[in-house]
Every structure is written in structure tokens, then in C-alpha cells.
Amino acid sequence: MTEILDGKKTAEEIQEGLAERIERLQTEKGIRPGLAVVLVGEDPASAIYVRMKSKRAAKLGMHSEVLKFPATTTKDELHKAIDGLNLNSDIHGILVQLPLPDHLDPHETIDWIMPAKDVDGLTAISQGLLYRGQPCLAPCTPKGMLRLLDVYGITTEGKNVVVVGRSELVGRPLAVMLSSRKRNATVTVAHTRTRNLGEITKKADIVAIAAGKAHMLNASHFSEGVVVIDAGTNTIPCPEAKNGQKLVGDVDYESVSKLASYITPVPGGVGPMTVCMLLENTFEAALMASEG
Ligand code: NAP
């Protein structure tokens, strides 16, 4: 029997608990967690993500700000805005929405955020701490993928885990977290130069994928009983849908769900968990600030 790893329901449950903790932090210490999202340019998808993140934060009782800048914003102007947020005691979490316009270096921009407010877990300092296994604000998507496994009681200790994708945002930090002394998985990282991917994924107990290629893996790539966590979000044409397209993962859900023991749907799997972890990281950053 296949069980669905329901990210939407899990995220809602975590957020209910978070709302209570946020209220308590405010009553007991007078601190209201604050999230600032920085958006540069007019990318429509980014604008939707930013609005959604900000709305969810406000719904949980957080202070929430969106700072919008034109695509022509210079590096110095952006750094100055981030400086302001770094110094603002009402703001505990800062997120710069990616991608940035070409003239702005994402590493340089992200590293301008002070690590204590880096709720996306993407600064060089946060990534270094993660790599060392020291406490840090972990990147939201891999953190959300692992939390989903935890909630469903799926352990990684001693398991053969294949991570498909090695991006800074998802694949690489996920592999680091899985191979940590806390998770103890045996991890293989696959990418575009990997040979015979199907032979590798077939040997896996768990496959986590973030490649950004619609339906790249199908039932022929997996063994019976595999656990599949799919971060992929791809739009494909769908004449029946209202807007003529639909969202699908990197895995062909229909065929793979017949042999997997657990699988995430797309949408409703990793996506809601990512936003949830952003809110949790913002709360944790506020809590840390309250403890000095
Ligand atoms: P990315 O930076 O483009 O990285 C994709 C990775 O997948 C690369 O390491 C690439 O290998 C690998 N890859 C691509 N095609 C492959 C193939 N045919 N075989 C093996 N490996 C392959 O993407 P990303 O930012 O990690 O995002 C990946 C997907 O996750 C996208 O669909 C994105 O929208 C989604 N995503 C979802 C969430 C969420 O909240 N649900 C959050 C973040 C990202 P190379 O390194 O060799 O190029």
C-alpha cells in the first residue's frame, strides 16, 4: 500500500503549533517575529511567491514586510536596503527572492544578510555551519523534505539514499544533512554527468529529487517499496486545465505511486513544507534574538 506524504496537511499542522508559539513569544517577551522579503525586478512567478510567503507570515501573526525594487536597482542600493533590515530590530528574518536580475551577483547579495537573520539558510556562513554540523538556520526546502520524513516516521539511519540534483538551494544541502551524524544515511548524489541513473536509483531505499525536469523518473527507475520525495516543480501543457497548463514533479507520480511505499504529490508535497520551514526559521531567529 502506498502512503502519500501529504506536505499540505503536515505544513498546516506545523503552522498551527507555530501560531501558538508566536503568540506566546509576544505575550511573554513582547517580541513579534518579523519577516522581510526583498523582491528585485518584475518576474511574475517571483511576485507570486513573495506575496504568498508574506501572506502566510502575516496569517501566523508575524510582522511581515515586502520591499520591492525595480530591475535597475544597483548593487549599492540593494546592499543599503539590506543594511537597513540587518539593523531593524522588528525584522528577524530576511529573504532575498531569487533569481535576481543579471547584473546583481546572488552570492554577494545573499551574503550581505547577517547570518542571524538568514532564514533561507543560504549565506556562506549558514552553509558553512551546516557543513560542519553546527547549529544554524537550515535551507528551507531540504529542511522541509526531511521534516516530512520525520513526521511520517521514516528514518534515514543506515539507509541507501540517492539525491538527484546538486544545487546550492536543494540537492547539496540535502545531501549534507542526510549524511550528518544526526541522519546517518549513506548518500549518493546524482547530477547530469551521472551514468546509468536508473541502476543507481533502483538500489535506493529513498530517492530525493530536485532536478527541475518534468517526469524525468518513472516506474522503471525504482524498486518496489522505495520512498520518493520530489521537490521538482515544472509546468507542462494541459489542454483540460483552465490556464492550459499544470504543475508536475520530476517523478511520474502516476506510475511511481504504484510501487512506492511513500511518495510526495506535486503540488501538495515539498512546496508547502518549504514555506512552512521559512516561517519556522523566522520564528527560531526571533527566539534566538530574544535570548540575546
Ligand atoms: P537547479 O539549480 O537547476 O539544479 C538542478 C540540479 O539537477 C542540478 O544539479 C542538475 O545537475 C540536476 N539535473 C538536472 N537534470 C538532470 C538529469 N537529467 N539527470 C540528473 N541530474 C539532473 O535547480 P534547483 O533550484 O535545485 O531546483 C530543482 C527543482 O526543484 C526545480 O523544479 C525547482 O522549481 C524545484 N524547487 C522546488 C522548491 C519547492 O519548494 N518545492 C524549492 C526549490 C526548488 P548539474 O549540476 O549537473 O547541472
Residues whose N, C-alpha, C, O or C-beta is under 5 A from the ligand:
A	BS01	NAP	T141 V164 G165 R166 S167 L169 V170 G171 A190 H191 T192 R193 A210 A211 G212 K213 A231 G232 T233 N234 V270 G271 T274
